[in-house]
Amino acid sequence: MYSNIVLKILDELQGDPWPVNADQRAARCTGTALSIAANLLSACVPGSGGRILAFIGGSCTNGLGVVCISSISISLERFLAECIMG
């Protein structure tokens, strides 16, 4: 019963509509997404604790909390060193 549902869902999966070039990282707005999730949680359930689960597939490349740029030619370590050194 459940296996049929799972198989149907898997059959309906489609490819990524926003393909990424081989020399680029995917655009990820992780910091912004976590900020929105925290604000929604505090607005929906004010004054109580909660948890936000973040299943992240890579470094944040856009928005709040950016830790690297989208070009793969610059490594994460080099980007962070340039940010720290100015």
C-alpha positions in Angstrom: 0.0 0.0 0.0 2.6 2.6 1.1 5.1 1.3 -1.4 2.8 2.1 -4.3 2.4 5.7 -3.0 6.2 6.1 -2.7 6.7 4.6 -6.2 4.1 7.0 -7.6 5.8 10.0 -5.9 9.2 8.9 -7.3 7.8 8.5 -10.8 6.5 12.0 -10.7 9.8 13.6 -9.8 11.2 15.9 -12.4 14.6 17.3 -13.1 15.9 20.6 -11.6 14.2 23.5 -13.5 17.2 25.7 -12.7 20.3 23.8 -13.9 23.7 25.1 -12.6 26.7 25.4 -14.9 29.6 23.1 -14.1 31.8 26.1 -13.1 29.2 27.5 -10.6 27.8 26.5 -7.2 24.1 26.3 -6.8 22.4 29.4 -5.4 21.5 28.8 -1.8 19.9 31.3 0.5 20.3 29.3 3.7 20.7 32.2 6.1 17.6 33.9 4.7 15.6 30.7 4.9 16.6 30.1 8.5 15.7 33.7 9.4 12.2 33.3 7.8 11.7 30.0 9.6 12.7 31.5 13.0 10.3 34.5 12.4 7.5 32.2 11.4 8.0 30.0 14.4 8.1 32.9 16.8 5.0 34.4 15.2 3.0 31.2 15.2 3.9 30.0 18.7 5.1 33.1 20.7 6.8 32.5 24.0 7.5 28.9 23.5 10.5 26.9 22.4 10.8 25.1 19.1 13.2 23.5 16.7 14.0 24.2 13.1 15.6 21.4 11.1 17.8 22.5 8.2 18.8 19.9 5.6 21.5 21.8 3.8 23.1 20.6 0.6 26.0 23.0 0.5 27.5 26.3 1.4 25.3 29.5 1.5 26.1 31.5 -1.7 23.4 34.2 -1.5 21.7 36.5 1.1 22.2 36.4 4.8 25.1 34.2 6.0 26.9 34.0 2.7 30.1 32.0 3.1 31.3 31.7 -0.5 30.5 33.0 -3.9 28.9 31.0 -6.7 32.1 30.6 -8.8 33.9 27.3 -8.1 37.2 28.9 -9.3 37.5 30.5 -5.9 37.7 28.0 -3.1 35.8 28.5 0.2 39.0 28.9 2.2 40.3 31.6 -0.2 37.0 33.5 -0.1 36.9 33.4 3.7 40.5 34.5 4.0 39.8 37.4 1.7 36.8 38.4 3.8 38.8 38.3 7.0 41.9 40.1 5.7 39.8 42.7 3.8 
